[in-house]
């Protein structure tokens, strides 16, 4: 069995193909575009609540308006967390494949930077619209989603590596 490094590449293995790198970074750009669209005026609380409230009423029955609002707000904040967690994983993967040195650290920092940059830009844009409000708290939620995802990927990669090293050679 060939031992692998923490980053997942075999010593002496060939670098990823140009096509695989382009595909990895294309996935990052596409997901960033999805986030940018979701941050637009068409996905404001007033717009999304028109579609979500009937489902919420069907699921939970008749709730007072404060409780309904709190649930909708929680769903929207959870969406922030998940959107940026996905962005972090896609960016981590692309950066990991691209980096030549300190791959794990480089991938983590690149993913964290992109999450922070897009979250900040999106909230700044929302602050300039009539139907949205930019919030530094949303940036923190977005960055938390990214950080959780990056940490989870690193833990999973290290556990997979330790499992590979622990297996006896056949």
MIKOLVEX-283022 format. One line per 5 residues: for each residue z, y, x of C-alpha. Coordinates in Angstrom, 2 decimals, decimal comma. Layout:
Z Y X ~ ...
END
This chain:
0,00 0,00 0,00 ~ -0,92 3,42 1,29 ~ 1,97 5,91 1,26 ~ 1,37 9,17 -0,58 ~ 2,79 12,58 0,15
4,97 14,51 -2,30 ~ 1,93 16,41 -3,47 ~ 0,18 13,23 -4,54 ~ -2,68 13,15 -2,05 ~ -3,06 10,29 0,35
-2,92 11,15 4,03 ~ -6,46 11,43 5,32 ~ -7,95 11,39 1,82 ~ -11,04 13,43 1,06 ~ -10,53 16,82 -0,56
-11,40 17,08 -4,25 ~ -15,04 17,67 -5,06 ~ -16,30 21,14 -5,84 ~ -17,11 19,97 -9,37 ~ -13,54 18,80 -10,02
-12,16 22,10 -8,73 ~ -14,53 24,08 -10,95 ~ -13,54 21,97 -13,96 ~ -9,83 22,40 -13,22 ~ -10,10 26,19 -12,94
-12,43 26,35 -15,97 ~ -9,69 24,70 -18,04 ~ -7,27 27,41 -16,84 ~ -9,69 30,21 -17,76 ~ -10,43 28,66 -21,18
-6,74 28,27 -22,01 ~ -6,05 31,83 -20,83 ~ -8,82 32,98 -23,20 ~ -7,16 31,08 -26,06 ~ -3,86 32,83 -25,30
-5,64 36,19 -25,16 ~ -7,22 35,59 -28,58 ~ -3,88 34,48 -30,05 ~ -2,34 37,70 -28,75 ~ -4,81 39,77 -30,75
-4,32 41,60 -34,01 ~ -5,65 38,66 -36,03 ~ -2,54 36,68 -35,14 ~ 0,09 39,28 -35,97 ~ 3,16 38,25 -37,97
1,66 39,64 -41,18 ~ -1,57 37,68 -40,69 ~ -0,03 34,36 -39,67 ~ 2,72 34,51 -42,29 ~ 0,08 34,52 -45,05
-0,97 31,06 -43,89 ~ 2,37 29,71 -42,73 ~ 4,54 30,70 -45,71 ~ 2,89 28,33 -48,21 ~ 3,42 25,44 -45,79
6,97 26,50 -45,09 ~ 7,70 26,75 -48,83 ~ 6,20 23,30 -49,36 ~ 8,32 21,82 -46,54 ~ 11,63 23,51 -47,25
11,57 24,53 -50,88 ~ 12,68 27,91 -52,09 ~ 14,46 29,84 -49,32 ~ 15,63 33,44 -49,28 ~ 13,34 35,87 -47,47
15,68 36,33 -44,49 ~ 15,77 32,61 -43,77 ~ 12,00 32,34 -44,17 ~ 11,52 35,24 -41,76 ~ 13,88 33,70 -39,19
12,03 30,37 -39,36 ~ 8,64 32,06 -38,99 ~ 9,90 34,11 -36,05 ~ 11,30 30,97 -34,39 ~ 7,98 29,15 -34,86
6,13 32,09 -33,32 ~ 8,51 32,21 -30,31 ~ 8,19 28,46 -29,84 ~ 4,41 28,93 -29,85 ~ 4,82 31,43 -26,99
6,81 28,88 -25,01 ~ 4,30 26,08 -25,58 ~ 1,18 28,19 -24,94 ~ 2,44 29,33 -21,57 ~ 3,80 25,89 -20,65
0,29 24,53 -21,12 ~ -1,12 27,38 -19,03 ~ 1,40 26,62 -16,28 ~ 0,52 22,91 -16,21 ~ -3,22 23,59 -16,11
-2,80 26,22 -13,39 ~ -0,41 24,03 -11,39 ~ -2,96 21,20 -11,49 ~ -5,86 23,42 -10,43 ~ -3,85 25,09 -7,66
-2,54 21,74 -6,43 ~ -6,09 20,47 -6,08 ~ -7,18 23,69 -4,34 ~ -4,29 24,27 -1,89 ~ -4,57 22,96 1,64
-1,02 23,63 2,92 ~ 2,36 23,50 1,21 ~ 0,54 22,24 -1,84 ~ 3,52 21,75 -4,15 ~ 5,03 25,16 -3,40
1,65 26,88 -3,52 ~ 0,79 25,30 -6,86 ~ 4,16 26,28 -8,30 ~ 3,92 29,89 -7,17 ~ 0,31 30,29 -8,27
1,15 28,89 -11,71 ~ 4,24 31,10 -12,03 ~ 2,28 34,17 -10,96 ~ -0,56 33,55 -13,42 ~ 1,87 32,93 -16,28
3,75 36,15 -15,50 ~ 0,57 38,19 -15,05 ~ -1,06 37,02 -18,29 ~ 2,17 37,34 -20,28 ~ 2,69 40,89 -19,03
-0,93 41,90 -19,65 ~ -0,93 40,38 -23,14 ~ 2,30 42,10 -24,17 ~ 1,08 45,43 -22,71 ~ -2,10 45,10 -24,75
-0,09 44,30 -27,87 ~ 2,03 47,41 -27,35 ~ -1,15 49,47 -27,70 ~ -2,21 47,98 -31,06 ~ -1,22 49,04 -34,56
-0,25 45,58 -35,86 ~ 1,46 44,07 -32,82 ~ 4,43 45,05 -30,71 ~ 4,66 44,30 -27,03 ~ 8,00 42,91 -26,03
9,57 42,24 -22,63 ~ 11,53 39,47 -24,37 ~ 8,26 37,73 -25,19 ~ 7,30 37,95 -21,51 ~ 10,62 36,26 -20,67
9,95 33,54 -23,27 ~ 6,45 33,02 -21,84 ~ 7,78 32,82 -18,29 ~ 10,52 30,42 -19,41 ~ 7,87 28,13 -20,90
5,93 28,26 -17,66 ~ 9,01 27,63 -15,51 ~ 10,10 24,65 -17,62 ~ 6,61 23,16 -17,36 ~ 6,38 23,70 -13,59
9,81 22,17 -13,03 ~ 8,95 19,21 -15,24 ~ 5,70 18,55 -13,37 ~ 7,46 18,70 -10,01 ~ 10,21 16,32 -11,18
7,65 13,89 -12,60 ~ 5,58 13,99 -9,41 ~ 8,62 13,35 -7,22 ~ 9,78 10,47 -9,42 ~ 6,33 8,93 -9,34
6,30 9,25 -5,57 ~ 9,75 7,68 -5,19 ~ 8,66 4,83 -7,49 ~ 5,55 4,27 -5,35 ~ 7,60 4,25 -2,13
10,19 1,87 -3,66 ~ 7,55 -0,74 -4,61 ~ 7,30 -3,56 -2,06 ~ 3,93 -3,93 -0,41 ~ 1,93 -6,88 -1,68
END
